C-alpha cells in the first residue's frame, strides 16, 4: 500500500514539475507515473554505477558533478519514456531540484505512519 501511495505522490510531483518548469512536458498522468517508475529504477541501478565511475571528477569538483549525473538520468528518462520530454540542461536541473524537494516534503511525512 505504501508503495502505491509513494508512486501516486511521485506521479503528482512529476505533473506539478511539468506544469511549473518550462521545457518539461508530460502528456498524461499515466506518463507521469511511468516517469516516476523509470526514475526510481534508473536511480537505483544506473546512478550508483555512474557515481562510482566518476568519483575522481566528483572529488575535484567538490560534488558538483553529481548535478550533471542527475541531469543525465532525467534526460535518459526523457529519451526512454514516450509522453515525457525534457528540453535542455536547465529544465532538467530545475526538475531534479523540484522533484527532490517535493519528494522530501511529502514522502518524509508518509513514511512515518
C-alpha positions in Angstrom: 0.0 0.0 0.0 2.8 2.4 0.9 4.5 1.7 -2.5 1.3 2.7 -4.3 0.9 5.9 -2.2 4.6 6.8 -3.0 4.0 6.1 -6.6 1.0 8.4 -6.8 2.8 11.1 -4.9 5.7 10.9 -7.3 3.4 11.0 -10.3 1.7 14.1 -9.0 5.1 15.6 -8.3 6.1 15.0 -11.9 2.9 16.6 -13.1 3.5 19.6 -10.9 7.1 20.0 -12.0 6.0 19.8 -15.7 3.4 22.5 -15.0 5.9 24.8 -13.3 9.0 24.3 -15.4 9.1 25.4 -19.0 10.9 22.8 -21.0 9.4 19.8 -19.3 6.4 18.3 -20.8 4.2 15.4 -19.6 1.3 14.3 -21.8 -0.7 12.4 -19.2 -0.9 11.2 -15.6 0.0 7.7 -16.9 3.2 9.1 -18.4 3.9 10.8 -15.1 3.5 7.5 -13.2 5.8 5.9 -15.8 8.4 8.7 -15.3 8.2 8.0 -11.5 8.8 4.3 -12.0 11.6 4.7 -14.6 13.4 7.4 -12.5 13.2 5.1 -9.5 14.7 2.2 -11.5 17.4 4.4 -13.0 18.3 6.0 -9.6 18.5 2.5 -8.1 20.6 0.7 -10.7 22.3 3.2 -13.1 23.1 6.2 -10.8 25.3 4.3 -8.4 27.4 3.0 -11.2 27.8 6.5 -12.7 28.7 7.9 -9.3 31.3 5.1 -8.8 32.8 5.7 -12.2 33.0 9.4 -11.7 34.5 9.6 -8.2 37.7 11.4 -9.3 35.8 14.2 -11.1 33.3 14.4 -8.3 36.1 14.9 -5.7 37.8 17.5 -7.9 34.5 19.5 -8.3 33.6 19.0 -4.6 30.5 17.1 -5.5 29.0 19.5 -8.1 29.4 16.9 -10.8 26.7 14.9 -9.1 24.3 17.5 -10.5 25.3 16.5 -14.0 24.6 12.9 -13.2 21.1 13.8 -12.0 20.5 15.8 -15.3 21.8 12.8 -17.3 19.4 10.4 -15.5 16.4 12.8 -16.2 17.4 13.3 -19.8 17.7 9.5 -20.2 14.2 9.1 -18.8 13.0 11.7 -21.3 14.5 9.5 -24.1 13.1 6.3 -22.8 9.5 7.4 -22.0 7.1 8.4 -24.7 5.0 11.3 -23.4 7.8 12.8 -21.3 10.0 15.4 -22.9 13.0 17.3 -21.4 14.2 20.3 -23.5 17.6 21.2 -22.2 20.0 21.1 -19.3 18.5 23.8 -17.1 14.9 22.5 -17.2 16.3 19.0 -16.3 18.3 20.6 -13.4 15.3 22.5 -12.1 13.1 19.4 -12.5 15.6 17.4 -10.4 15.7 20.1 -7.6 11.9 20.5 -7.5 11.2 16.8 -7.7 13.6 16.1 -4.9 12.1 18.9 -2.8 8.5 17.7 -3.3 9.6 14.1 -2.6 11.3 15.1 0.6 8.3 17.2 1.7 5.7 14.6 1.2 7.5 11.2 1.3 9.0 12.0 4.7 5.6 12.5 6.2 4.0 9.5 4.6 6.7 7.1 5.7 6.3 8.0 9.4 2.9 6.2 9.6 
